[in-house]
Amino acid sequence: MSRAQPELRLQISVKQFLTVALPPSIEWTANAAGVHVTMHTANKMKASGVRRGWPDLQFLFPDGVTRFIELKAGASLSPEQKAFRDRCEPHGIWALCRSVDDVANALTGWGAKLRSHPFHACGGSGQP
């Protein structure tokens, strides 16, 4: 993986953490829209309903509420991401995270009982 893809590296680290720490009562998935693909594939994704600005991670909590995390590694939000954030923030269902620790804090803030903290799940470095 190229060092020029810090957001992808962050998302892979977050996935590794979630696999260890998230309780089975919380379902989650990642949005592949941020992955670099060919123009042909991007056009097919758009035609099939993939939308710009949709957050990187979606979580279905046991209370039936879906919550969203946008991962950023230094970049700022796009106009579409800001619009999505603005629709979600009044309901407390959206978080911007720049690290595995930020993800853990967002999830626990939403009431998730994590099985592990990033420091413990990642051998003490905060990065798996």
C-alpha positions as CSV (number, residue, x, y, z in Angstrom):
1,M,0.0,0.0,0.0
2,S,1.3,3.4,-0.9
3,R,2.3,5.9,1.8
4,A,0.3,8.4,-0.2
5,Q,-2.9,6.8,1.0
6,P,-3.1,7.8,4.7
7,E,-6.9,7.7,4.9
8,L,-6.8,4.1,3.6
9,R,-4.2,3.2,6.2
10,L,-6.4,4.8,8.9
11,Q,-9.5,2.9,7.7
12,I,-7.6,-0.4,7.7
13,S,-6.4,0.3,11.3
14,V,-9.9,1.2,12.4
15,K,-11.3,-2.1,10.8
16,Q,-8.7,-4.1,12.7
17,F,-9.7,-2.4,15.9
18,L,-13.4,-2.8,15.3
19,T,-13.0,-6.5,14.6
20,V,-11.5,-6.9,18.1
21,A,-13.4,-4.3,20.1
22,L,-16.9,-4.0,18.8
23,P,-19.5,-6.1,20.5
24,P,-21.5,-8.4,18.2
25,S,-24.7,-6.5,19.1
26,I,-23.5,-3.6,16.9
27,E,-23.5,-4.2,13.2
28,W,-21.2,-2.2,11.0
29,T,-19.9,-1.8,7.4
30,A,-17.6,0.4,5.5
31,N,-18.4,2.5,2.4
32,A,-16.1,1.7,-0.5
33,A,-16.8,5.0,-2.2
34,G,-13.4,6.5,-1.0
35,V,-11.4,3.7,-2.6
36,H,-9.5,4.8,-5.8
37,V,-11.0,2.9,-8.8
38,T,-10.9,3.2,-12.6
39,M,-13.3,5.7,-14.2
40,H,-15.3,2.8,-15.6
41,T,-15.8,1.4,-12.1
42,A,-16.6,4.8,-10.7
43,N,-19.3,5.3,-13.3
44,K,-20.8,1.9,-12.5
45,M,-20.7,2.7,-8.8
46,K,-22.5,6.0,-9.4
47,A,-25.1,4.4,-11.6
48,S,-25.8,1.8,-9.0
49,G,-26.5,4.4,-6.3
50,V,-23.2,5.2,-4.6
51,R,-23.4,8.8,-3.5
52,R,-20.7,11.4,-2.8
53,G,-20.3,12.5,0.8
54,W,-21.6,9.4,2.4
55,P,-19.5,8.6,5.6
56,D,-16.8,5.9,5.6
57,L,-18.4,3.8,8.4
58,Q,-22.0,3.0,9.3
59,F,-23.1,1.3,12.5
60,L,-26.4,-0.2,13.5
61,F,-26.8,0.0,17.2
62,P,-29.1,-2.3,19.3
63,D,-31.5,0.6,19.8
64,G,-32.1,0.6,16.1
65,V,-30.3,3.9,15.4
66,T,-27.7,4.1,12.6
67,R,-24.7,6.2,13.4
68,F,-21.9,7.4,11.1
69,I,-18.2,8.0,11.3
70,E,-16.3,10.0,8.7
71,L,-12.6,9.2,8.8
72,K,-10.1,11.9,7.8
73,A,-6.3,11.8,7.8
74,G,-5.4,15.4,7.6
75,A,-7.8,16.4,4.8
76,S,-10.8,18.6,5.2
77,L,-14.4,17.6,4.5
78,S,-15.8,18.0,1.0
79,P,-18.9,20.1,0.5
80,E,-21.0,16.9,0.2
81,Q,-19.5,15.5,3.4
82,K,-20.3,18.8,5.2
83,A,-23.9,18.7,4.0
84,F,-24.2,15.1,5.3
85,R,-22.7,16.1,8.6
86,D,-25.1,19.1,8.9
87,R,-28.1,16.7,8.4
88,C,-26.8,14.3,11.0
89,E,-25.3,16.4,13.7
90,P,-28.6,17.7,15.3
91,H,-29.4,14.0,16.0
92,G,-26.0,13.1,17.5
93,I,-25.4,10.4,14.9
94,W,-22.3,11.6,13.1
95,A,-18.6,11.9,14.2
96,L,-15.4,13.0,12.5
97,C,-12.5,10.7,13.5
98,R,-8.8,11.1,12.8
99,S,-7.5,8.2,14.7
100,V,-8.5,4.8,16.2
101,D,-8.8,6.5,19.6
102,D,-11.3,9.0,18.1
103,V,-13.4,6.1,16.8
104,A,-13.3,4.4,20.2
105,N,-14.3,7.7,21.9
106,A,-17.2,8.2,19.4
107,L,-18.5,4.7,19.9
108,T,-18.4,4.8,23.7
109,G,-20.0,8.3,23.6
110,W,-22.9,6.6,21.7
111,G,-23.1,4.0,24.4
112,A,-21.1,1.1,22.9
113,K,-19.6,-1.2,25.4
114,L,-16.3,-1.9,23.7
115,R,-14.5,-5.2,24.5
116,S,-11.1,-3.6,24.2
117,H,-9.6,-0.1,24.1
118,P,-7.3,0.8,21.1
119,F,-4.3,0.9,23.4
120,H,-4.9,-2.7,24.5
121,A,-6.2,-4.0,21.2
122,C,-3.2,-2.6,19.3
123,G,-0.4,-3.7,21.5
124,G,0.0,-0.3,23.2
125,S,0.7,1.9,20.2
126,G,-2.9,2.9,19.3
127,Q,-2.2,1.6,15.8
128,P,-2.8,-2.1,15.0
